[in-house]
Amino acid sequence: MDIYYIQIILIILFISIFSLPEFQQNRKYLLISEIFILMFCLVIAFRPLTVADSVPYKDFFNFIPQNVSIFSSGGFNYGSYYTGYVKLNQIVKFLFPNNFRMLFLSIILINTYIIWFATGIINKQIKQEGLNKISVEKFKWLKRDSILVAPFFALYLSYYGYYSDAVILRAGLAFSFIYLSFSLFVRKQFIYGILCLIMSILFHQTAILGLLVISIFFIKNEISKKVYYVYLFILLFFYVFKVDTIITSAFSDRMTNFLMGNDIIGGSKFIGYLGAGRIVSSEYSIRLLVLMFNIFISVYYKLPSKTYNTLLNINIVGVSISVFLGNIMASSRVSDFFLFFSFSLFYFVLINIKNLKIRYLFFLWIVFTNLFFVLRFT
């Protein structure tokens, strides 16, 4: 493990320490948490070029001519880089010529702000739907209307914040805009939500799968805890008996034919993955079991909120894709669009746990399992 990952781990651990409930009421500790988050952004921006794919993205930034308008391609072929990412490169290069570090810093700052802003919208909606009816005396973390900085960002950074290669930097923008789109949909600001979804596709073509994520919002019937428990046990049963290996052979050929005729959804990118089955490692298996356990906890502490239920349903769909199609390499690309929402779901689980010790233990469980699996796959 190199110094880059050690720095990230230490920062996340320090933020986790300041996630203790007693620290959340003190502005001084809030400021310290914000400083650590800024440090994290700087570490990502100035990381070594040995991090996967960093050199090609640096070279692409240097390749873009400075004198070309952002409204024009200048006659250049930008290859597989999508329009949104190309325009962002042009803007940053105009402001900071020949400084690719500012590009990396801009991406992580934009991602961080979008995630923070969107979660604030979701938080407000959940409270309006019923969370504000809960006794504040029993739930001390609900005294403030704003998002709790330290625990929220520790959950987000431990799950997705590593940006273990430059591709994830670009894909992260697409995920963030899908997340923002979701937050606007729950507030019934549909036009802005659609615009954000279009923005996500401009950064990564496969982000059109965000339509599937957003569609879950329109499920109107509330699902009972009992139904959730039964379905999770069914998932566990299918997982134990490796149903994904049975489905793979029947699914791959048909899906390949479909994707070949639908390149608008990035079909050509998925076809290469469909041809090869994944050898499911023990780490992947344990990770999926951990996710199922965390979803079970999320059902147990289910909030009286349609928005919370939608977050829960989105994550259950992601886990279902992993269980039924886990033997197909491309399935992880699809499930990521759903499981990206897990850090948000688990944050709202935390603020609904009455016992402060149990709450903090669950928080540490989420953060450390996230750190473990990110490191194992990096």
N, C-alpha and C positions, 0 to 999 in steps of 0.2 A: 504494500500500500504506500503510495507516494504522499508527499507533503500536502498536495492539493486536497486529497480526500481527508487527511487528518485535520486540516484547517476547517473544512466543512463540518465534520463530525463535532469538533470542539465548539463551533459556533452554535450548532443546533442543540448541543448539550447545555450550553450556557443559557440559551433561550428557554430550554425546558426547565431549568432551575427557577427562572423567573416566572414560570407558569404556576408556581405554588399559589394557592388561593390568597394567602395573606399578602403576597406581593402585589396582587392585582388592584388593591385599593390605594396604592402609593404611587403618586405621579413620578417620583424619582426612579422607581424601578421600571415604570412604563417607558421612561426616556432611555434607560439603559437597554431595554429590549429593542427599542427602535434603532439604537446605535449598532447593536449586534446584527440586526437585519440589514442595515446599510453596509456593514462590513461584509456580510454574506454576498451582497450584490457586487461589491468590489472584488472579492475573491473570484467570483464567476467571471467577471470582465477581464481580469488580469491573470487568468489561469494559464498554465504552460501550454505551449502548442502541441505537446505530446498527447494531450487529451484528444480522443478519437474525432476525426473529421475537422479539427480546428484549422488545419492548414488549408484545405480546399475552400473553406468559407472565408478565410483571410485572403486567399488568392482571388476569390471572386470579388471581394470588396475592392481590392487593388485594381482589378481588371476594369471595373466600371469607370468610364470616362467622367471627368468632373464637369465638363462643359455641356453635358446633355441635359435638357429639361426633363423634369420628372414626368411630364406629360408625353414624352417621346421615348422610344426605345433607341433612337439614334442609329437605327439600322443594325444594331448588334444582336447577335443570337445569344440569349442568356441560358440556353440549354434547359435543364430540368427545374430551374429556379422559377417559382411562380411570381405573378405580377406584383402582389402585395409585398413580397420580400424584396424584389428588385427595387420597387419604389422606396422602401424604407432604406435600403442601401444608398440610393441616390440622394435622399434627404440628408442622411448622416454624413455622407461624403461631402456634400455641399457645405455643411456646417463645420465638419472636422476633417479636412482633407488628409488622406493618407494615415488615418488613425483608426484602424480596425477595432481597437480596444473599445472605442466609444460606441461602435456598433453593438458589440456584445453587451456593454453596459446599458445602452438604450433598450435592448430587447428585454433584459432582466428587469429593468425599472418599469417598462410598460407592462410586462406580465404581472409584476407585483402589484402595481396600482390597479390594474383591471380586476385581479382576483380580490383585492381588498374592497374596491368599490362595489363589485357585484355581490359579494358576501354581505355587505352592509344593506343592500336592497333586499336580499333574501331574509336576513335577520329581521328587518322591519316588517316584512310580510308575515313571517312566522309568528311574531309577537302579536300582530293584528288578528291573526287567525286563532289565537287562543293562549299563546305562551304568557301574555301579560295577565292572564287570570290566575296564574300560579302564585302562591304566597312568596313574596320577595324575601321574607325572613327565612324561609326554608332553602331558598336558592340564592345564595349571596352573590354569585357571579352575574346575576341578572339585574343588579342595581344600576348598571350603566347601560344606556341604549346602544353605545358603540360596541364594535367587535373587540374582544379581549385580545390584545396584540400578541403577547407571548405564546399562549397555547395555540391560537389559530395558526400563526406562522410556523410554529414548530411542527404542527401536523402537516401543513402544506409543504414546507421545505423538506421534511423527512420523506414524504411520498414522491414528490416530483422535482424538488428543488435542486437535485444534484446536477441536472443538465449534463449528463455523463458524456454526451457528444454534441457536436454542433448541430446535427440534424434535429435534436430535441429542442435546441434553442428556437429554431424556426417552427417546428411543430407546436412548441409551447404557446406561440402566439395564436395559432389556430385553436388550440384547446381553450385558451383564455377567452377568445371571442365567442366560442360556443357557450362557455360558462356565463359570460355576460349576457348573451342572447337569452339563455334560460332565465336569468334573474329578471330580465325585462318582460319576458312572457308571463312570469308569475305575477308581475304587477300589471298585466294586461296592456302593456305598451308594445303591441304586436308589430307595428311598423318599424320601430327601433330595433326590436328583437330580430326581425327578418334582415335588416341592414347589417347587424352584427354577424349574423349567420353568413351572409354574403362575404363580409370581410374575412371571416375564418377560411372560406374556400379560396380566397385570393392568396392566402398564405400557404395553404396545403389542400390539394384537390380532394383528397380523401375525407376532408372535413365535411363533405356533403353528407357523411354519415351522421352529422349533427342533427339532421332532420329527424332521424330515428330517435335520438335522445330527446329532442324537444317534443316529439309526438306523444311521449309518455305523459307529458303535462296534461293532455286532454282526456286522460282516464278519469272519469268522474266518480265512479263508484268506489267508496272507501273499502279497503280490504281489512278484514279482522286479523287480530294477532294469531288466532287459531289457524286461519288459512295460510298465513305466512309460515308458521311453524311446520305445518304439514308439507308445504312446498319445499322448505329447506331440508327436511328429512328425506324427501324424494330426491332432491339434488345430491344429498350425501350418499344415498343408496346407489344412484347411477354413477356417482364418482368412484365409489368403492369397487364396483363391478366393471369399471372402464368402458362405459357405454360409448365414449367418444371414439374408440378404435373401431367400433361397429358402424358408427354413423359416417366416419371419414370416407370410407370407400364408396358409399352411396352418394355422399354429398359432393365430393371433390369434382367428379366429372361433370355433373349438372351445373355446378357453380362456375366452373371454368368456361363452359359454353355460354353461360349468361354474361360473364364479365368480358369475354372476347367481343361481344357486341355492344358493350356499354362502357366505353372508355371514359365517358363523361364523369363517371364516379371513381375514376382512377383504377379501372379494372385491370389494366396492364400491370399495375404495381402489385396487385394481389395475386395474379396468376402464378407468378414465380414462387410464391409461398405455398400455393395449394398443391403443387406437384410433390412436395416433400413433407412427409409426416414428421412431427416433432418427437424426438426421444424424450419422454417426460422425465426430467431429472427429479431427484428426491427434493431438491430445493424448491422447484416449481410446485411439486405436490404439496409440500408443507405450506407454501405461500397460499395456495388455494384453500387449504383447510383453515388457515388463519383468517382469511377473508370471510369464509363461511361462518366462522365463530363470531367475528366482529359484526357481521350482518345480523346474526342471532341476537347479540346484545342490543343492536340498534332497534330490533323489533320489540325486545323486552322494555326498552325505555322509549317507546314510540310516543311522539308528541301529538296532541290534538290539533293537527295542522295539515291541510291539504298539501302545502309546499313541502313539509317534512316527508309526508307519504310519497310524494313524487321523487324526492331525493332517494328515499329508500327503494322505490321501484326501479329507478335507474341503475342503482348498484346491484340489485338482484338480477336484472337483465344481464349486466356485465358478468356476474358470477355464473349465470346460466350458460352464457356463450362459452365461458372457459370450461365448464363441466361437459357440455354436450359436443363442443367442437375443439376441445383443447389439443387434440392430436394433429390439428391443422395449424401450420405455422402462422398463417394469416389471421387466425382467430384472435391472437393477442393484439394485433393491430386494430381489430374491430372492438374488442372488449375494453381497450384503453379509453375509448371515447365515453364509455359508461363509468368505468371504475375511476376515472379522473375525478369524479364527483365525490369519491369516498372521503376525502379530507374534510369536505364541507359537512357531509352527513355525520361524521364522527365528532366534529366540533359541536353540533347541536345535540348529539347524544350526551356529551360531557356536561353541558349546562343543564341537563335534565336529571343528572344523577344527584340524589339528595345528600348522600354521605360524602363529605369532602375527601376523606382518605381513599374511598373506593374510586371517586372521580379522578384523583391524581394518579392512582395505580393504573386505571384504565388508560389514562392519557399516556403514561410511560410505556405501557404495553404497546399501544399503537405506534408511538415514535420509535421505540427500539426494534420492533419487528420490521417496521418500514426500513430503518437504517440497515438492518441485517440483510434483508432481501435485496435492497439496492446494491449493497456492497458485493453480495454473492453473484449478482448478474452483471456487475460492472467490470 
